[in-house]
Amino acid sequence: MGLLSASLTPLRHRTFATIWFANIFSNFGSLIQSVGAAWLMATMTDSTRLVALVQSSASLPIMFLALACGAIADNFERRHVMLVAQCWMAAVSVVLAILSWRGAIAPWLLLVFTFSIGCGQALNAPAWQASVREQVPREDLTAAVSLNALGFNLARSLGPALGGVIVAAAGAATAFAVNAMSYFGVIFALLGWRRELRPDPLPRETIRAAMLGGLRYAAMSPHLRIVLLRGLTLGLAASSISALMPMIARVLLGGGPLTFGLLSGSFGVGAVAGALINAPMRHRTGPEAVFRLGVLAFAASAAVAAVSRWPILTMVAMMSGGVGWVTTLSTLTVSIQMSTPRWVVARGIAIYQMTTFGGMGIGSWLWGIAAEQEGLRMALAVSAGALVAISFLGFRFPLNEPDEASVEPWPVRDRPEPAIDIEHRSGPIVTTIEYRIRPEDQAAFSRAMLKLRRIRLRDGARDWSLMQDLSEPARWIERFHSPTWMDHLRRRSRLTQADRESSEIARSFHQGEGPPIASVLISRPRNALAAIADERQAGDDTLFTDPGINP
């Protein structure tokens, strides 16, 4: 009872509970819609390629649009983004249901509607996952993510069967109508959510700039790189189970659709169990231990399926795979949410999804080739060995999560006002910081500055360099620039508590009379020099020279 109550703790928070129950209904609707679309396509054409494209048209938007949708979720109010996505999917589903009832649907049109619903799902996913941290306190975040996985797997276990019943009894159009109705529960739940808004004094980034900023952050964030590596390798190795499950049922067990359905259901039952035990296990053992146990559960599933000739034993193996599925993916999702600042969290989740599910797609294809060339049992055995090897990655690349305060934004001083007239797009803006370092401290100072370099570049700085004066070796100058004045302001606003601590460590080596001297300058193009030569004296390009400035 204690285990169950710990897993259900997030449901005490009204906003999360309301959205969670609404999402379960919506997940059922989505799976019912997918069954109806696949069956309708099968009745309209004999082309297996077109039937397969139904699933592809639903999943491709999530893969290709995830980063752009993550940028939208980070730049706009997330509740509004989710409302737009839900209303869009509801409208598309209503039109699809009406056209199907009227018999006015064609194969290509069905693919267009399915792709459109997939676009709505791609827009909704990053905003929804990033908003979980706003619905529950940090201590309940793991259980909340696990409950979301539980709700999805409950729907995945029962939704297709329910969809089949609805299509058989009332037709595909009714399945589309049920899906359309399922979105309204989420819409009403979101309308009732009153978020605490944190006004941003800076204007929004363009989507392109936000996407590039998300990629830059991922490239320069050690923890996020570890999560992406672990997710990619997991996707490549663990995808063998879901990709080869139909062949396991037909070839290794000699069964048919019923056997495949039992294996899929067993996987879903294991996923539900994994969602219930994930949060308590994480609190007791930590994220790395939970992830490693989940990977080993995946490995056991593949190994047992490779040698089993009994359906009952293979079903148990699939349950183990389901436990591994939820515990590993939930652990990675929580790691991103806990270690990524608010300004980029949706983009971090989107990049993780692209990496992990892209790895699953590639892995499914590779395991299919391996099964054709080396045999099904050998492919599963190799997959199990690969998963065991991946479990050892944690010793070199552990999932360490910072405390909550370290990723909170550092309150910067009031917005600086330049002494000359400039616009948001004026630039480039060059920042220099002068340090005085004793010879015996220069090695440690250099190491501290390398960490500070990563932070500067991660938050948007360009062309970072550290220079030492040849005539005065104790004088060191840090230099970097921002493309525009607005980019300079954004970079300053992205400083976190942990970043500030790294900056203070670097500054602690300074031995001058006062703090390091920072200057912020604007670079003047040659065609502008003549225009200002008569009005400004030399050196007026320096906007600020302040020993106490926080650049």
Helices and strands as residue ranges (DSSP letters): H 2-7, G 9-12, H 14-44, H 48-75, H 78-101, H 107-135, G 138-140, H 141-170, H 172-191, H 207-220, H 222-247, I 248-252, H 257-285, H 287-307, H 311-339, G 342-344, H 345-374, H 376-391, G 392-395, G 404-407, E 429-436, G 439-441, H 442-458, E 462-468, E 475-482, H 485-493, H 497-507, E 517-522, H 526-533, E 542-546
